């Protein structure tokens, strides 16, 4: 019986030592929020302070939706001025991924508002610029819902024929409902 107690004590001491070491370890991703882009307006955030990652386990990612913008869906196609199809959804997704990969990319999450897909709304910035505004300005996203601050940027992109505004497209909200061009 004493051997059993000794083994349990040793096992408990090892577990405590591993947890203390993991909590103190500053590994390659410690201190850095990690963002994974899912489409042109959706990201997943794994926070820098997730304890589970320090012991080699996966952390639950927080699903984020850029506040006030609606980007083309990943599989969505648009047409250029000559009528040739181009993958505007893939371009929007890749553009958000490029912005999210830059140093200093960060999102301010509004934990009180969640959409029907269980995504929390966030305003993301990089280099002091609003990422949603950048996508709208480049003609890869549109103002949406309460994102009226993006309406002038959309008008500018339309006037300058940037991104999808150079040709023809179906707005993402209508494309999701089955409309195709």
Buried (B, 14 or more C-beta within 10 A) or exposed (E): EEEEEEEEEEEEEEEEEEEEEBEEEEEEEEEEBBBEBBBBBBBBBBBEEBEEBBEEEEBEBBBBBBBBBBBBBBEBBBBEEEEEEBBBBBBBBBBBBEBBEEEEBBBEBEEEEEEEEEBBBBBBBBEEEBBBBBBBBBBBBBBBEEBEBBEEBBEBBBEEEBBBBBBEBBBBEEBEEEEEE
